[in-house]
């Protein structure tokens, strides 16, 4: 079985964006250990790339590979 770092970063970002977009419809996802582990891993990678993850715009841009982020 693979661990999170073994997967392609682009796939992990896509999975995270998809899960995160469903939080309003499925509140139980917020308590998911997998989602938390995935977020922690991605935030670590983003920080390593020089992203200030406390700045939502920087974090969102990194998750979207620099593509514009829709806010609605």
DSSP file (Angstrom, degrees, kcal/mol; ACC not computed):
  #  RESIDUE AA STRUCTURE BP1 BP2  ACC     N-H-->O    O-->H-N    N-H-->O    O-->H-N    TCO  KAPPA ALPHA  PHI   PSI    X-CA   Y-CA   Z-CA
    1    1 A X              0   0    0      0, 0.0     2,-0.1     0, 0.0     0, 0.0   0.000 360.0 360.0 360.0 137.6    0.0    0.0    0.0
    2    2 A X        -     0   0    0      2,-0.0     2,-0.2     1,-0.0     3,-0.0  -0.456 360.0-137.1 -81.6 156.3    1.3    3.5   -0.9
    3    3 A X    >   -     0   0    0     -2,-0.1     3,-2.0     1,-0.0     4,-0.4  -0.683  36.4 -92.5-105.0 168.7    1.5    6.3    1.6
    4    4 A X  G >  S+     0   0    0      1,-0.3     3,-1.8    -2,-0.2     8,-0.1   0.871 123.2  55.0 -51.5 -46.9    0.5    9.9    0.7
    5    5 A X  G 3  S+     0   0    0      1,-0.3    -1,-0.3     7,-0.0     4,-0.1   0.697  97.1  67.9 -63.9 -15.0    3.9   11.1   -0.4
    6    6 A X  G <  S+     0   0    0     -3,-2.0    -1,-0.3     2,-0.1    -2,-0.2   0.652  87.7  82.4 -77.6 -14.8    4.1    8.2   -2.9
    7    7 A X  S <  S-     0   0    0     -3,-1.8     2,-0.1    -4,-0.4    -4,-0.0  -0.511  95.4 -87.5 -90.9 158.5    1.3    9.7   -5.0
    8    8 A X     >  -     0   0    0     -2,-0.2     4,-2.2     1,-0.1     3,-0.3  -0.399  31.9-132.7 -63.1 135.6    1.7   12.4   -7.7
    9    9 A X  H  > S+     0   0    0      1,-0.2     4,-2.6     2,-0.2     5,-0.2   0.882 105.9  55.5 -59.6 -40.4    1.4   15.9   -6.2
   10   10 A X  H  > S+     0   0    0      1,-0.2     4,-2.0     2,-0.2    -1,-0.2   0.886 108.7  48.4 -62.3 -37.4   -1.0   17.0   -8.9
   11   11 A X  H  > S+     0   0    0     -3,-0.3     4,-2.6     2,-0.2    -1,-0.2   0.914 110.7  50.6 -67.2 -42.7   -3.3   14.1   -8.1
   12   12 A X  H  X S+     0   0    0     -4,-2.2     4,-2.6     1,-0.2    -2,-0.2   0.905 110.4  49.4 -62.1 -41.6   -3.2   14.9   -4.4
   13   13 A X  H  X S+     0   0    0     -4,-2.6     4,-2.9     2,-0.2    -1,-0.2   0.922 111.6  49.1 -62.5 -43.9   -4.0   18.5   -5.0
   14   14 A X  H  X S+     0   0    0     -4,-2.0     4,-2.3     2,-0.2    -2,-0.2   0.915 112.4  47.7 -62.9 -44.0   -7.0   17.5   -7.2
   15   15 A X  H  X S+     0   0    0     -4,-2.6     4,-2.8     2,-0.2     5,-0.2   0.922 112.9  48.8 -63.5 -44.0   -8.3   15.1   -4.6
   16   16 A X  H  X S+     0   0    0     -4,-2.6     4,-3.2     1,-0.2     5,-0.3   0.939 111.4  49.1 -62.3 -46.8   -7.9   17.7   -1.8
   17   17 A X  H  X S+     0   0    0     -4,-2.9     4,-1.9     1,-0.2    -1,-0.2   0.906 113.1  48.5 -59.6 -41.0   -9.7   20.4   -3.8
   18   18 A X  H  X S+     0   0    0     -4,-2.3     4,-0.6    -5,-0.2    -2,-0.2   0.944 114.9  43.0 -65.6 -48.7  -12.5   17.9   -4.6
   19   19 A X  H >< S+     0   0    0     -4,-2.8     3,-1.3     1,-0.2     4,-0.2   0.927 113.8  51.6 -62.9 -44.4  -12.9   16.8   -1.0
   20   20 A X  H >< S+     0   0    0     -4,-3.2     3,-1.4     1,-0.3     4,-0.3   0.861 103.8  57.9 -62.4 -35.4  -12.6   20.3    0.3
   21   21 A X  H 3< S+     0   0    0     -4,-1.9     3,-0.3    -5,-0.3    -1,-0.3   0.687 103.8  54.8 -68.5 -16.1  -15.3   21.5   -2.1
   22   22 A X  T XX S+     0   0    0     -3,-1.3     4,-1.9    -4,-0.6     3,-0.7   0.387  75.3 100.2 -97.1   2.8  -17.7   19.0   -0.6
   23   23 A X  T <4 S+     0   0    0     -3,-1.4     7,-0.2     1,-0.3    -1,-0.2   0.852  79.7  54.3 -60.5 -35.4  -17.4   20.1    3.1
   24   24 A X  T 34 S+     0   0    0     -3,-0.3     3,-0.3    -4,-0.3    -1,-0.3   0.828 114.9  40.6 -67.7 -29.8  -20.7   22.1    3.0
   25   25 A X  T <4 S+     0   0    0     -3,-0.7     2,-0.3     1,-0.2    -2,-0.2   0.702 127.1  31.2 -89.9 -21.1  -22.5   19.0    1.8
   26   26 A X    ><  +     0   0    0     -4,-1.9     3,-2.0     1,-0.1     4,-0.3  -0.700  61.8 178.7-141.0  83.5  -20.8   16.5    4.0
   27   27 A X  G >  S+     0   0    0     -2,-0.3     3,-1.5     1,-0.3     4,-0.4   0.741  76.4  72.4 -60.3 -24.7  -19.7   18.0    7.3
   28   28 A X  G >  S+     0   0    0      1,-0.3     3,-1.3     2,-0.2    -1,-0.3   0.745  81.8  72.6 -65.1 -21.7  -18.3   14.6    8.5
   29   29 A X  G X  S+     0   0    0     -3,-2.0     3,-1.8     1,-0.3    -1,-0.3   0.825  84.3  67.9 -59.7 -30.0  -15.5   15.1    6.0
   30   30 A X  G <  S+     0   0    0     -3,-1.5    -1,-0.3    -4,-0.3    -2,-0.2   0.792 102.0  46.2 -61.5 -26.6  -14.1   17.8    8.4
   31   31 A X  G <  S+     0   0    0     -3,-1.3     2,-0.3    -4,-0.4    -1,-0.3   0.343  84.0 125.6 -96.2   5.2  -13.4   15.0   10.9
   32   32 A X    <>  -     0   0    0     -3,-1.8     4,-2.1    -4,-0.2     5,-0.2  -0.497  52.5-153.1 -70.9 124.3  -11.8   12.7    8.4
   33   33 A X  H  > S+     0   0    0     -2,-0.3     4,-2.7     1,-0.2     5,-0.2   0.879  96.9  54.5 -61.8 -37.6   -8.3   11.6    9.4
   34   34 A X  H  > S+     0   0    0      2,-0.2     4,-2.9     1,-0.2     5,-0.2   0.939 107.5  48.5 -62.6 -47.0   -7.4   11.1    5.8
   35   35 A X  H  > S+     0   0    0      1,-0.2     4,-2.6     2,-0.2    -1,-0.2   0.909 113.4  47.9 -61.6 -41.1   -8.4   14.7    4.8
   36   36 A X  H  X S+     0   0    0     -4,-2.1     4,-2.8     2,-0.2    -1,-0.2   0.923 112.8  47.8 -65.4 -43.6   -6.4   16.1    7.8
   37   37 A X  H  X S+     0   0    0     -4,-2.7     4,-2.3     2,-0.2    -2,-0.2   0.905 113.1  48.9 -62.9 -40.9   -3.4   14.0    6.9
   38   38 A X  H  X S+     0   0    0     -4,-2.9     4,-2.7     2,-0.2     5,-0.2   0.924 112.4  47.7 -64.7 -44.5   -3.7   15.1    3.2
   39   39 A X  H  X S+     0   0    0     -4,-2.6     4,-3.0    -5,-0.2     5,-0.2   0.929 111.4  50.5 -62.8 -45.0   -4.0   18.7    4.2
   40   40 A X  H  X S+     0   0    0     -4,-2.8     4,-2.0     1,-0.2    -1,-0.2   0.922 112.6  47.0 -58.8 -44.5   -1.0   18.5    6.6
   41   41 A X  H  X S+     0   0    0     -4,-2.3     4,-2.3     2,-0.2    -2,-0.2   0.939 114.0  46.4 -63.2 -47.5    1.1   16.9    3.8
   42   42 A X  H  X S+     0   0    0     -4,-2.7     4,-2.9     1,-0.2    -2,-0.2   0.896 111.6  51.4 -65.1 -39.5    0.1   19.4    1.2
   43   43 A X  H  X S+     0   0    0     -4,-3.0     4,-2.6    -5,-0.2    -1,-0.2   0.883 109.1  51.4 -65.2 -36.3    0.7   22.4    3.6
   44   44 A X  H  X S+     0   0    0     -4,-2.0     4,-2.0    -5,-0.2    -2,-0.2   0.926 112.2  46.1 -63.4 -44.8    4.1   21.0    4.3
   45   45 A X  H  X S+     0   0    0     -4,-2.3     4,-1.1     2,-0.2    -2,-0.2   0.915 112.9  50.1 -63.8 -43.1    4.9   20.8    0.6
   46   46 A X  H ><>S+     0   0    0     -4,-2.9     5,-2.4     1,-0.2     3,-0.6   0.925 109.7  50.3 -62.8 -45.0    3.6   24.3    0.0
   47   47 A X  H ><5S+     0   0    0     -4,-2.6     3,-1.8     1,-0.3    -1,-0.2   0.894 107.2  55.1 -59.8 -39.2    5.6   25.7    2.8
   48   48 A X  H 3<5S+     0   0    0     -4,-2.0    -1,-0.3     1,-0.3    -2,-0.2   0.763 104.2  54.8 -63.8 -25.3    8.7   24.0    1.3
   49   49 A X  T <<5S-     0   0    0     -4,-1.1    -1,-0.3    -3,-0.6    -2,-0.2   0.336 127.7-100.7 -88.7   5.9    7.9   25.8   -1.9
   50   50 A X  T < 5S+     0   0    0     -3,-1.8     2,-0.4     1,-0.3    -3,-0.2   0.630  73.2 147.4  87.5  13.8    7.9   29.1   -0.1
   51   51 A X      < -     0   0    0     -5,-2.4     2,-1.2    -6,-0.1    -1,-0.3  -0.689  48.2-137.3 -86.2 132.5    4.2   29.5    0.2
   52   52 A X    >   -     0   0    0     -2,-0.4     3,-2.1     1,-0.2     7,-0.4  -0.773  18.6-166.9 -85.0  99.4    2.8   31.3    3.3
   53   53 A X  T 3  S+     0   0    0     -2,-1.2    -1,-0.2     1,-0.3     6,-0.1   0.629  80.6  69.3 -69.2 -11.5   -0.1   28.9    4.0
   54   54 A X  T 3  S+     0   0    0      1,-0.1     2,-0.8    -3,-0.1    -1,-0.3   0.615  85.8  76.9 -78.5 -11.1   -1.6   31.4    6.4
   55   55 A X  S X> S-     0   0    0     -3,-2.1     4,-2.3     1,-0.2     3,-0.8  -0.876  75.6-155.7 -99.8 106.4   -2.4   33.6    3.4
   56   56 A X  H 3> S+     0   0    0     -2,-0.8     4,-3.2     1,-0.3     5,-0.3   0.850  89.6  55.7 -53.5 -41.2   -5.4   32.0    1.8
   57   57 A X  H 3> S+     0   0    0      1,-0.2     4,-2.2     2,-0.2    -1,-0.3   0.892 110.3  45.4 -61.6 -39.6   -4.7   33.4   -1.6
   58   58 A X  H <> S+     0   0    0     -3,-0.8     4,-2.3    -6,-0.2    -1,-0.2   0.930 114.9  47.1 -68.4 -45.0   -1.2   31.9   -1.7
   59   59 A X  H  X S+     0   0    0     -4,-2.3     4,-2.5    -7,-0.4    -2,-0.2   0.934 114.5  46.8 -61.4 -47.6   -2.4   28.6   -0.4
   60   60 A X  H  X S+     0   0    0     -4,-3.2     4,-1.6    -5,-0.2    -1,-0.2   0.898 111.5  51.1 -63.8 -41.2   -5.3   28.5   -2.9
   61   61 A X  H  <>S+     0   0    0     -4,-2.2     5,-3.6    -5,-0.3     6,-0.4   0.908 110.8  48.7 -63.4 -41.0   -3.0   29.5   -5.8
   62   62 A X  H ><5S+     0   0    0     -4,-2.3     3,-1.6     1,-0.2    -2,-0.2   0.922 109.9  51.4 -64.4 -43.5   -0.5   26.8   -4.9
   63   63 A X  H 3<5S+     0   0    0     -4,-2.5    -1,-0.2     1,-0.3    -2,-0.2   0.817 113.5  45.6 -61.2 -29.7   -3.3   24.2   -4.7
   64   64 A X  T ><5S-     0   0    0     -4,-1.6     3,-2.0    -5,-0.2    -1,-0.3   0.152 115.7-113.7-101.4  17.1   -4.5   25.3   -8.2
   65   65 A X  T < 5S-     0   0    0     -3,-1.6    -3,-0.2     1,-0.3    -2,-0.1   0.850  76.5 -52.2  53.2  38.6   -1.0   25.3   -9.7
   66   66 A X  T 3 <S+     0   0    0     -5,-3.6    -1,-0.3     1,-0.3    -4,-0.1   0.427 103.7 136.8  82.7  -1.2   -1.1   29.1  -10.1
   67   67 A X    <   -     0   0    0     -3,-2.0    -1,-0.3    -6,-0.4    -3,-0.2  -0.471  67.7 -86.4 -75.8 150.1   -4.5   29.1  -12.0
   68   68 A X        -     0   0    0     -2,-0.1     2,-0.5    -3,-0.1    -1,-0.1  -0.251  43.7-134.2 -56.5 143.7   -7.1   31.7  -11.0
   69   69 A X        -     0   0    0     -3,-0.1     2,-0.3   -12,-0.0    -1,-0.1  -0.887   8.9-133.8-106.8 128.3   -9.2   30.6   -8.0
   70   70 A X        -     0   0    0     -2,-0.5     0, 0.0     1,-0.1     0, 0.0  -0.619  10.3-161.3 -77.6 135.8  -13.0   31.0   -8.1
   71   71 A X              0   0    0     -2,-0.3    -1,-0.1     1,-0.1    -2,-0.0   0.151 360.0 360.0-103.5  18.7  -14.4   32.5   -4.9
   72   72 A X              0   0    0      0, 0.0    -1,-0.1     0, 0.0    -2,-0.0   0.413 360.0 360.0-160.3 360.0  -18.0   31.4   -5.4
